[in-house]
């Protein structure tokens, strides 16, 4: 069943906890532009320009895998949360449908890119590293949509802190840390891309742990 954790904190503790989470989100908003400024200073504007182009193409592609699906999950789940015990099967079916649709779309995108779908970009972006990097970064797509779906599921439970913590703060923080670490090892485009990939994997693993706190993997698998 959906795990309904009883909140025994006082009203003041809840306010303080909420303020701390919001502060983390605010810090994260500052870290994101700081990341691009820092990387431009360290790696140089030419390399940063290529990285930013790849980042945005990947961001747009990732939105195809989950855009609308996450909102639909949150909307339909929230309708049934008052009677979660009675409509448990429906809640897990919604999560399972959202997950499977994202997996199918992601698989189609990866297949299309692996079998020549990225070649048309060579006409617009003649730099060889753009297409080669996108071919590698496509494999980060599953690790991008997992946190989004988990956050949508927890938002349906009226739990908003994970959005501020994972996406708002931790994502730009990890990207900044790995960009700095890899700079001293090898200040290349591959280093930046590896940092993004590793950050996405870490966020996905944390998301799976968070999901287990509020839902049952066994029942999700059953749907």
Secondary structure, DSSP 8 states (H G I E B T S, - for coil): ----------HHHHHHHHHHHHHHHHHHHHHHHHHHHHHHHHH-HHHHHHHHHHHHHHHHHHHHHHTTHHHHHHHHHHHHGGGTTTTHHHHHHHHHHHHHHHHHHHHHHHHHIIIIITTTHHHH---HHHHHHHHHHGGGHHHHHHHHHHHHHHHHTT--HHIIIIIIIIHHHHHHHHHHHHHHHH-SHHHHHHHHHHHHHHHHHHHHHHHHHHS-HHHHHH-
